[in-house]
């Protein structure tokens, strides 16, 4: 299989160089997976627009979607990045591990969201009726459902990109799920 290297700033389009500069100012670096998206002169800007688009979900709820999707898709890179971001959003290490398993016993609403996302991703969009019913009974809306699906799509893009490129993970590694949880 082809080996992918992470492109340096000088090896991407001028538009992407500007995006690299913005990312560096905003988060202190250009994550390797974002840099890899910059192989396309259009994809990085498109992806960053999608990722930063307004949503009806809270920051914590977004991280639940990101963590569950990345776990089901077995994306080492995104699990590392979103474990870091999950902590920044106030989740504990134990909560993050539980969320990755598709549950959140510490919060009924989050639990319904995690279960729905797990069902969606494991079943290629053919979510169980029970997961949908539990989601709505937990207080989520039609808007939240649509936004959840968009976020699953967002995260699936980077999960798949990492699966094919295997670029170096430049975040602290996410711990493995305990055998009893996985």
C-alpha positions as CSV (number, residue, x, y, z in Angstrom):
1,X,0.0,0.0,0.0
2,X,1.1,3.6,-0.7
3,X,2.9,5.3,2.2
4,X,1.5,8.8,3.0
5,X,3.7,11.5,4.4
6,X,2.3,14.6,6.1
7,X,2.7,17.5,3.7
8,X,4.6,20.5,5.0
9,X,3.2,24.0,4.6
10,X,5.3,24.8,1.6
11,X,4.0,21.7,-0.2
12,X,0.3,22.7,-0.1
13,X,-1.7,25.2,-2.1
14,X,-1.6,28.9,-1.1
15,X,-5.2,28.6,0.2
16,X,-4.2,25.7,2.4
17,X,-1.1,27.6,3.5
18,X,-3.4,30.3,4.8
19,X,-5.5,27.6,6.6
20,X,-2.4,26.1,8.1
21,X,-1.5,29.6,9.5
22,X,-5.0,30.0,10.9
23,X,-4.9,26.6,12.5
24,X,-1.5,27.2,14.0
25,X,-2.7,30.5,15.6
26,X,-5.9,28.9,16.8
27,X,-4.7,25.6,18.2
28,X,-1.0,25.9,18.2
29,X,-0.3,23.4,15.5
30,X,-1.6,21.9,12.3
31,X,-2.7,18.4,13.2
32,X,-1.3,15.7,10.9
33,X,-4.7,14.6,9.7
34,X,-5.7,18.1,8.8
35,X,-2.4,18.6,7.0
36,X,-3.1,15.3,5.1
37,X,-6.5,16.7,4.0
38,X,-4.5,19.5,2.4
39,X,-3.3,17.2,-0.3
40,X,-6.5,18.5,-1.9
41,X,-6.5,22.2,-2.6
42,X,-10.3,22.3,-1.7
43,X,-10.9,19.6,0.9
44,X,-9.3,21.2,3.9
45,X,-11.4,24.3,3.7
46,X,-14.5,22.3,3.0
47,X,-13.8,20.0,5.9
48,X,-13.0,22.9,8.4
49,X,-16.3,24.6,7.3
50,X,-18.2,21.4,8.0
51,X,-16.5,20.8,11.3
52,X,-17.1,24.3,12.6
53,X,-20.6,24.7,11.3
54,X,-23.3,25.6,13.9
55,X,-25.1,22.7,15.5
56,X,-27.9,22.2,18.0
57,X,-25.7,19.9,20.0
58,X,-23.5,21.1,22.9
59,X,-19.7,20.7,22.8
60,X,-20.0,17.7,25.2
61,X,-22.6,16.1,22.9
62,X,-20.4,16.7,19.9
63,X,-17.6,14.9,21.6
64,X,-19.9,12.0,22.5
65,X,-20.6,11.6,18.7
66,X,-16.9,11.9,17.9
67,X,-15.8,9.4,20.5
68,X,-18.4,6.8,19.7
69,X,-18.0,7.1,16.0
70,X,-14.2,6.9,16.2
71,X,-14.4,3.9,18.5
72,X,-16.8,1.9,16.3
73,X,-14.6,2.8,13.3
74,X,-11.5,1.9,15.2
75,X,-9.7,5.2,14.4
76,X,-6.6,5.5,16.6
77,X,-5.9,9.0,15.4
78,X,-9.4,10.4,16.1
79,X,-9.7,8.6,19.4
80,X,-6.5,10.2,20.6
81,X,-7.6,13.7,19.4
82,X,-11.1,13.4,20.8
83,X,-10.0,11.9,24.1
84,X,-7.9,15.1,24.5
85,X,-10.8,17.3,23.4
86,X,-13.3,15.4,25.6
87,X,-11.1,16.1,28.7
88,X,-11.0,19.8,27.7
89,X,-14.8,19.7,27.6
90,X,-15.0,18.4,31.2
91,X,-15.3,14.6,30.8
92,X,-13.2,12.4,33.1
93,X,-11.0,9.6,31.9
94,X,-13.5,7.0,33.1
95,X,-16.4,8.8,31.4
96,X,-14.5,9.0,28.1
97,X,-13.9,5.2,28.2
98,X,-17.6,4.6,28.9
99,X,-18.7,6.9,26.2
100,X,-16.4,5.2,23.7
101,X,-18.2,1.9,24.5
102,X,-21.5,3.5,23.5
103,X,-22.9,4.3,26.9
104,X,-22.9,7.1,29.5
105,X,-24.5,5.8,32.7
106,X,-23.6,9.1,34.4
107,X,-26.1,11.1,32.4
108,X,-29.4,9.6,30.9
109,X,-29.5,12.1,28.0
110,X,-25.9,11.4,27.0
111,X,-26.5,7.7,27.4
112,X,-29.3,7.8,24.8
113,X,-27.1,9.8,22.4
114,X,-24.2,7.5,22.8
115,X,-26.4,4.4,22.2
116,X,-28.0,6.0,19.1
117,X,-24.6,6.9,17.6
118,X,-23.3,3.4,18.2
119,X,-26.3,1.9,16.6
120,X,-26.0,4.2,13.6
121,X,-22.3,3.5,13.0
122,X,-22.4,-0.2,13.7
123,X,-25.3,-0.7,11.4
124,X,-24.3,1.6,8.5
125,X,-27.2,4.0,9.2
126,X,-29.8,1.4,9.8
127,X,-30.3,2.5,13.4
128,X,-32.5,0.4,15.8
129,X,-36.0,1.7,16.5
130,X,-35.2,1.4,20.3
131,X,-32.2,3.7,20.0
132,X,-34.3,6.3,18.1
133,X,-37.1,6.1,20.6
134,X,-34.7,6.4,23.6
135,X,-33.1,9.4,21.9
136,X,-36.4,11.2,21.6
137,X,-37.6,10.1,25.1
138,X,-34.4,11.6,26.5
139,X,-35.5,15.0,25.2
140,X,-33.7,15.3,21.9
141,X,-35.5,16.8,18.9
142,X,-35.7,16.2,15.1
143,X,-33.1,19.0,14.7
144,X,-30.8,17.2,17.2
145,X,-31.2,13.9,15.2
146,X,-30.3,15.6,11.9
147,X,-27.3,17.3,13.5
148,X,-26.1,14.0,15.1
149,X,-26.2,12.4,11.6
150,X,-24.2,15.3,10.1
151,X,-21.6,15.0,12.9
152,X,-21.3,11.2,12.4
153,X,-20.6,12.0,8.7
154,X,-18.0,14.6,9.7
155,X,-16.2,12.1,12.0
156,X,-16.5,9.3,9.5
157,X,-14.6,11.4,6.9
158,X,-11.5,11.7,9.2
159,X,-11.9,8.1,10.4
160,X,-11.7,6.8,6.9
161,X,-8.9,9.2,5.9
162,X,-6.8,7.9,8.8
163,X,-7.7,4.3,8.0
164,X,-6.1,4.7,4.5
165,X,-3.2,7.0,5.3
166,X,-2.1,5.9,8.8
167,X,-0.3,9.3,9.3
168,X,1.5,9.6,12.6
169,X,-0.8,10.3,15.5
170,X,0.2,13.7,17.0
171,X,-2.0,13.6,20.1
172,X,-1.4,11.5,23.3
173,X,-2.6,8.0,22.6
174,X,-6.1,7.1,23.8
175,X,-6.1,4.2,26.3
176,X,-7.5,0.9,25.2
177,X,-11.0,0.0,26.3
178,X,-11.0,-2.5,29.1
179,X,-11.9,-6.0,27.8
180,X,-15.1,-5.9,29.8
181,X,-16.2,-2.7,28.1
182,X,-15.0,-3.4,24.5
